[in-house]
Amino acid sequence: MKDIENLVQGFVTELRRGTLTFAVLSCLDEPLYGYGLLEVLNEHNIDIEGNTLYPLLRRLEKQGLLESIWDTSESRPRKYYKINEDGLIVRNRLEDEMRRRINVFSIKGNEKR
C-alpha cells in the first residue's frame, strides 16, 4: 500500500506543478507584487507558499512570459509582475489543454469508482 501512496503523491505533485503555473499566469493580467499574488492565490484556495511562488515568478520572467517593474515609491520597494503577450499565448494554450484534459472525466460518465 505504501508504494501506491508514493505513486499517487508523485502524480499529485506533477499535477500541482502544472496547475500552479497556469494559476499564476491567470492572475497577472494586472500588475501584482509577489505577496499580493500570494494572497490572491490563497483567497482562491490555491495553496502556495512564498518559497514556491517567488522562484516560479523568476522562472516565468526568465522564460519571457512575464514582465516586471520595480516600484520604489514606497518605503519598501516592490517588484510587480504582469503577463506579457507571449505569456498570454502560453496561458491560452494551457487553458485549452486543461479543458481537453478535464473532458477525460466526462468519459467515465456516471460509472462507479
Contacts in CASP RR format, 6 or more apart in sequence:
PFRMAT RR
TARGET T0000
AUTHOR 0000-0000-0000
METHOD contacts of the structure
MODEL  1
MKDIENLVQGFVTELRRGTLTFAVLSCLDEPLYGYGLLEVLNEHNIDIEG
NTLYPLLRRLEKQGLLESIWDTSESRPRKYYKINEDGLIVRNRLEDEMRR
RINVFSIKGNEKR
19 46 0 8 1.000
19 98 0 8 1.000
20 46 0 8 1.000
20 48 0 8 1.000
20 52 0 8 1.000
20 56 0 8 1.000
21 56 0 8 1.000
21 60 0 8 1.000
21 94 0 8 1.000
22 91 0 8 1.000
22 94 0 8 1.000
22 95 0 8 1.000
22 98 0 8 1.000
23 41 0 8 1.000
23 44 0 8 1.000
23 46 0 8 1.000
23 48 0 8 1.000
24 37 0 8 1.000
24 41 0 8 1.000
24 53 0 8 1.000
24 56 0 8 1.000
24 57 0 8 1.000
24 60 0 8 1.000
25 60 0 8 1.000
25 65 0 8 1.000
25 83 0 8 1.000
25 87 0 8 1.000
25 90 0 8 1.000
25 91 0 8 1.000
25 94 0 8 1.000
26 91 0 8 1.000
26 95 0 8 1.000
27 37 0 8 1.000
27 40 0 8 1.000
27 41 0 8 1.000
28 37 0 8 1.000
28 66 0 8 1.000
28 81 0 8 1.000
28 82 0 8 1.000
28 83 0 8 1.000
29 82 0 8 1.000
29 83 0 8 1.000
30 82 0 8 1.000
31 69 0 8 1.000
31 80 0 8 1.000
31 81 0 8 1.000
31 82 0 8 1.000
32 40 0 8 1.000
32 80 0 8 1.000
32 81 0 8 1.000
32 82 0 8 1.000
33 71 0 8 1.000
33 78 0 8 1.000
33 79 0 8 1.000
33 80 0 8 1.000
33 81 0 8 1.000
34 53 0 8 1.000
34 54 0 8 1.000
34 57 0 8 1.000
34 78 0 8 1.000
34 79 0 8 1.000
34 81 0 8 1.000
37 53 0 8 1.000
37 57 0 8 1.000
37 81 0 8 1.000
38 48 0 8 1.000
38 49 0 8 1.000
38 50 0 8 1.000
38 53 0 8 1.000
41 48 0 8 1.000
41 53 0 8 1.000
42 48 0 8 1.000
57 66 0 8 1.000
57 68 0 8 1.000
57 81 0 8 1.000
60 66 0 8 1.000
60 81 0 8 1.000
60 87 0 8 1.000
61 67 0 8 1.000
61 68 0 8 1.000
61 81 0 8 1.000
64 84 0 8 1.000
64 86 0 8 1.000
64 87 0 8 1.000
65 83 0 8 1.000
65 84 0 8 1.000
65 86 0 8 1.000
65 87 0 8 1.000
65 90 0 8 1.000
66 81 0 8 1.000
66 82 0 8 1.000
66 83 0 8 1.000
66 84 0 8 1.000
66 87 0 8 1.000
67 81 0 8 1.000
67 82 0 8 1.000
67 83 0 8 1.000
67 84 0 8 1.000
68 79 0 8 1.000
68 80 0 8 1.000
68 81 0 8 1.000
68 82 0 8 1.000
69 79 0 8 1.000
69 80 0 8 1.000
69 82 0 8 1.000
70 77 0 8 1.000
70 78 0 8 1.000
70 79 0 8 1.000
70 80 0 8 1.000
71 77 0 8 1.000
71 78 0 8 1.000
71 79 0 8 1.000
71 80 0 8 1.000
83 91 0 8 1.000
END
